[in-house]
């Protein structure tokens, strides 16, 4: 199963290159599974486990400050990202083409003082944060990219 | 009564401006303050939940405030700062530069100046220099420790402390407090440190390994003194809330006559990220106990029995049942034992907010995959926070006990 997914994603990568599709420098959320490797470099992290689930795989990359999990569909698209650790990852890198949309949505979301949870809904992307010092958590996902049958409860 | 009105007025204005759902829309006058039993000693800080110690800035629901004294290192040039958020979910003392009037000593890092970026669970962050201060808690001896002075104009803030990575706190008015006293079960914080070439805005800052980290001031108290943890004592709150509440933060566990451990208190060990587990609705969640969270936050077990409130209070639960939503959960120490049941009640937040009260014991809201025992858990309890590596009759920290 692992092998098959790797072949599929490599195939998509080659196809994208052949078609001259320009990849975002940090294309990740919404990008191809190839961008997991880009993220790993951007976060100075090492890639750990790949977990195969029904309908998707989870690729985990780990650095001193944070664990990042990228949720990849069978088509090789990163449809969600989750993280936890001492410090959250640099979202401007992980959100790729959704970063600007998130920034705008964040500015339009009033702060809820005292509530250790933040829910920001952009036009296409949803970014949530929660937790406390020593274990700051969050997730970002694009609802239309989430494969049918995958529960949001599994993205954590 | 007067102090409640001064709190309510700016809160109301802020809510209108920011459109944030929350409270204070009620027409009646707030209920009388709820006051816990007095505790006497050099190791006691008064806590007011809303009320007098929170009145320097706008306030939000269930906001626990204390007052802390800081002095120039080694001097008697001191100031006492109110409206400091009491937070068992973080570590270290952080104060906005706007609230600091005594000169502090900048910590250096190589040839530069040490600064820190920390983030919080709500996506907010604090950036600024690390400076030495004499910190006095209650009437304890002064401890000379690094504190975090929050100043977004210092050097060049880390991208992790700017939008969109986080929402930086730039002023006490915006944050609703002058600073944060982090007294969770560890000594060290978990922020990222930087060395800045200068204090002036725009001076470059690069990541560094610090030689001095911001530290939980309780852990810095003299060894053999009250450095092994704290007790948070808050009174019970009536079902429809109170205008304010007051109790005590007692330093040390079993170190003085006023902080002995009564029988019936159980200690629950926590892991290296200060979490234990809570089983609720047949699901196991990582969990923590946090004065800095203003409600009980957990995934709803039922969209019909425990739905979120309609706009604008969607972060809170609005159970339709007249008596609210009654539930129980089982907390278990991180090592797998012990276990104990906690019963709790979630009221209808829209109805609670109609009372004009600010302090509620039955306030809850949705979370993604954690169980956050926020401030309502503390009402009517003594909660013990045992610091990592220290011991008391309850065991060796890190632990929560109640």
Interface residues (C-beta under 8 A of the other chain):
Chain A: X65 X86 X87 X88 X90 X91 X92 X99 X102 X103 X106 X107 X110 X111 X112 X113 X114 X115 X116 X117 X118 X119 X120 X128 X129 X130 X131 X132 X133 X134 X135 X136 X137 X139 X153 X156
Chain B: X18 X19 X20 X21 X22 X60 X61 X62 X63 X89 X90 X91 X117 X118 X119 X120 X121 X122 X123 X124 X159 X160 X163 X164 X165 X166 X167 X175 X176 X182 X184 X186 X189 X190 X191 X192 X272 X273 X274 X275 X286 X288 X290 X292 X293 X294 X295 X297 X299 X315 X365 X366 X367 X368 X369 X370 X372 X374
